[in-house]
Amino acid sequence: MQKPQDDWKARLTPAQFHVLREHGTEPPGSSPLNHEKRDGLFKCAGCGQPLFSAETKFESGTGWPSFWHPLEHAIDTTVDRSLFMARTEVHCAKCGGHLGHVFPDGPAPTGQRYCMNGVALEFEPKP
């Protein structure tokens, strides 16, 4: 899903644009989604692509919503070398929006911690 930057700026809040399109990071502890405990889906705030089931959310203590597994075909990853180290950056598979990073220190069964920017996500409660 390719759009001109001006289209993204018109569609997203300044904070969403910074994270999703400029690879920014929101301050830790700033997202209300950190406290979301209901059943449902976490979707990309840029395009609505379902990304994570609430069943895979866990409290990581990092200040960002964290998940141990994404939905099938929901995300793509790239290598991020921006902080003098190699990290795995997570993007929405549909629109390419930056979501956060994945680290190998999560809980079972995957051992992965998908550390996502809450501003890059929208929550849809299960009906």
N, C-alpha and C positions, 0 to 999 in steps of 0.2 A: 504494500500500500504506500505509494509515493505521493506526497503532496508538497507544494511549495511551502517554504518557511512561513510566509505571510498567512497561508491558510491555517497552519498549526497555531500561530500566534492568535488568530481570531477565534479558534476553537477552544484553546486551553487557557487556564489561568496563568499568570506569570510564573508561579511556583511550579505548576505542572510542565510548562514549556521548558523551564530551566532544567528540570530533572529528565524529562522524557526526550527532549530534542537537543539539549546541550550537555548531557551526561553529568548533570549536577547531583548533589546529595542534599536531602533535607536534614535539618538538625535532629539529632537523636532525641527520642521521646516526644516529638512534636505531632505525631500522627494519631488521630483518634482511633485508627484501625489497630493500633497496638492493643487496645482493650476489647476489640470485637471478639465475642465468644459464640455468636449464633451460628447455626448451620447455614451454609450458603456457598456462594462463589465469589472469589476475588478476581476482578476483571481489569484489563488495561484501561486506564483513564483516557487514553488517547483514541482508542478505536473500539473498545467494548469486548475485545477477545477474552474469553474465559481463560484464566491462567492457573489458579490454584483453588482446590477445594478447601473449605474450612476444616475438614477432617485432618489435613496435613499441617495445620498451623500449630506452632508451639511457642512458648515463652522462652526466648533465647537470652534475655537479660541485656541485649545490645541496645535497645531503644528503637528498633525498627521491626516491623512485622516480619516474622520468619516462618518458613515452611520447610518441610523435609522432602517434598516431592512436588513437581509441577504436574499439571494435566498433560495428557499425551499430545504431542505436537504443538504445544502452546508457546514454547520459548525457543530461542536460539542463544548461543553463547559465542563470545569472542575473547581473545586474550587482551587484557587491559594492562599496559605497562606505564600508566601515567604517574604512579607514585614510587618510581624507582624499584618496583617489584612486579612480578607477574601475578595478576589476579584474573579470575574468570568472570567476565561481565555478562549479565543476563539481559536479553532484549526480548520484546514481544515479537513472536514469529510472524504476526500479521502486519504490523506497522513499523517495526524496527525500533520502537521507543525503548530508551534505556530504563530498566527497572531497578537494577541493583547489581549485586554480586553473589556468587555461590562459593561456599567454603566447605572444606572437608571435616568440619567439627560439629556436625549435627547429630541428632538422635537416631536410634534404630528406627526403621529397618534400613534406611539408605545411608546414614552417616553424613548426610549433606545438610547444609544450612543455607537456604535461599534467603538472603537478607535483602528485603525489598524496601524501596522508598514508598511509604504509605501514600504520598501525594501522587504517585504514578499508578495507584490502584483505586478501584471503586468496588464497594461491597454490595452484592445482591443477595439478600436473605432468601433462604429457601421458603417457598410458600407453605 
